[in-house]
Amino acid sequence: MKGKVNGLFRWRAAAAVPLIVAVVGCSSSDGGGTTAATATAPGTSTSPSASASAKPSEAPKVEKLDKLTYYVYLNSNAAASIKNLGEHEAYKKKKELTGVDAEFIHPQSDESFNLMMASKNLPDIIEEGWISLAGGPEKYIKDGKIIRLNDYIDQYAPNLTKLLKDNPEMRKLISTDNGSIFAFPFYRGDAYLLTYSGIALRKDWLDNLGLKMPETIDEWYTVLKAFKNGDPNKNGKADEIPLYYKWSQFGFQAAWGIKNDFYQENGVVKYGMLQPEFKEYITLLNKWYKEGLIDPDYVTMDNKLRDAKLTGDQLGTLVQNTVGKENALMKDKHPTFEIKAAPYPVLVKGTKPIIGQQDPYFDGTGAAITTSAKNVPALVQWLDFNYGDVGHKLFNFGIEGMTYNMVNGEPKFIASALADTSLMGRTTLSSAYGPFVQDKRWMEQRSAAMKNGADSLTTWMNADNKKHLPRLTPTAEESTEYATIMNDINTFTKEKLDKFVMGVEPMEKFDAFVKTLKDMGIERAVAIQQAAYKRYQRR
């Protein structure tokens, strides 16, 4: 899980719920328990799907916990201002409330994880993208590296227990096919938090050319040609780049209702590149590239240079996350500058987009307790703190008075804090990840603070989105076979498809490309995904 930024999730191989808090060793002045051996607190609880007034049962007393070791990648938002999560304001406050000192271990590479797992002396807690690892979480349970948490959660984690009881679908999502809960999850409990990316373009360029927001692929072609030939930046030069786009991004293929990788239609798992529609998608990009509508440097250009072209009044369209950052940056430098989200494209005017970017509620990331841990009940209580009311606000909103204030019973970010990315990075985890439930209000307030930010999310969310797969858990044997197949295929497609887009490889050879994918075992990979999906449906 390295480098998750702004709510995005990276893979090794993307809920608004104020909850009852399980306070481990919190002071009575904070309204919680009194020692590290208790897990109690008063309050009101809601779940991702419905409110509930009942309180979770009080967890039994356990042996006091003073210290723990915790292995986790340091997210890039925090890394911009701190070197260790022990310096993070939320974890500093948690230490104050619980009396537990957490020593954080931040790896520098994926190899660090492999070396650690080969050791017999593991840290108490490991936070990872377990589903994405070869063999998946059941392998690490079977190998005696992490423990199955079900019974411990039922007995010592009243906050998470209540949440799972109120939300059976959440339990289904965070469990393996065998029913094992392997980690305290990072969980998005509201659909509003699942979508954060899409196509955006220069609205002021559209206005300068008298054009409307494009909806269909044909309208996009008209707009991109106008961006290239119509001098939309009004500088009298032919220096505009209509579109920065990579085939591997999710954007224009949505018009055909496909993805680059795996999705499902009516319960049947499919792989996008095998579909005839994918050939149409790449043929379109090839045409646009030949006509100079796509940035010729898209293969080698990094995001920093892309953003420089955007704010330098050269770039018209791109795929990006929540809109607004550039609008704020250019407010004084270029008063008419405006980035605005475009709806996911369709082939037929007036139809609803078939599919858009959407992350799962649970991506397989969570904090697992290892078999080296000496005091599992206390560790469970310490982690359960994050799913209670105090922990929920702490990790989503930071420190009251520093990053947010309570207004009419609701946590509201302080405007100056919300604008300070360094402060937010070292005070909250809502834009990153961790063992807690992400709060919808974090994203609502963040997007609302940026011009066209909230509009971008509602625009991109407006898609049918029935084809997405949940995070699946292949068996250990399937996972190994699947990883072998897909590692080779991902390398092959990354090299080959850019050649088709740029015309280095003629489109006449695309059918041979598909045949090679089949020869490399892609149909077996589809079968593995299909089997895993059927098991998921039976959970």
PEWOBEL-V948295 format. One record per helix or strand of 3 or more residues. SS is the DSSP state (helix for helix, strand for strand). FROM is the first residue (numbers start at 1). TO is the last residue. If there is no record, write none. Layout:
ss=[SS	SS]
from=[FROM	FROM]
to=[TO	TO]
This chain:
ss=[helix	strand	helix	helix	helix	strand	helix	strand	helix	helix	helix	helix	helix	helix	strand	helix	helix	helix	strand	strand	helix	helix	helix	strand	helix	strand	strand	helix	helix	strand	strand	helix	helix	helix	helix	helix	helix	helix]
from=[28	67	76	85	89	101	110	125	130	136	150	158	168	191	197	203	217	252	262	268	272	276	303	317	325	339	365	376	389	404	410	415	421	440	453	476	507	522]
to=[30	71	79	87	98	105	117	129	132	142	156	166	174	193	202	209	229	256	265	271	274	290	311	321	329	341	370	387	397	407	413	418	427	448	461	502	519	538]
